[in-house]
């Protein structure tokens, strides 16, 4: 059996290590690689989110659509029974 020596990255600080160990214990993930991954992932700087651009053009906001064709529903609306058995009363 080969014993590996593990050294916690001191550059991240004790608080980061304690937080990662606490989270790993909560998830019952006892691998040192998992704990190291938590520490490293949390130390990465995420890119700043860019502002959301909303379109406010009048031509997009004032769309005119043709009326919907509801003729397919006319028999249903009148209570039309086609004689088929659909299992409903």
Helices and strands as residue ranges (DSSP letters): G 10-12, H 14-26, H 32-43, H 58-61, G 71-73, H 74-77
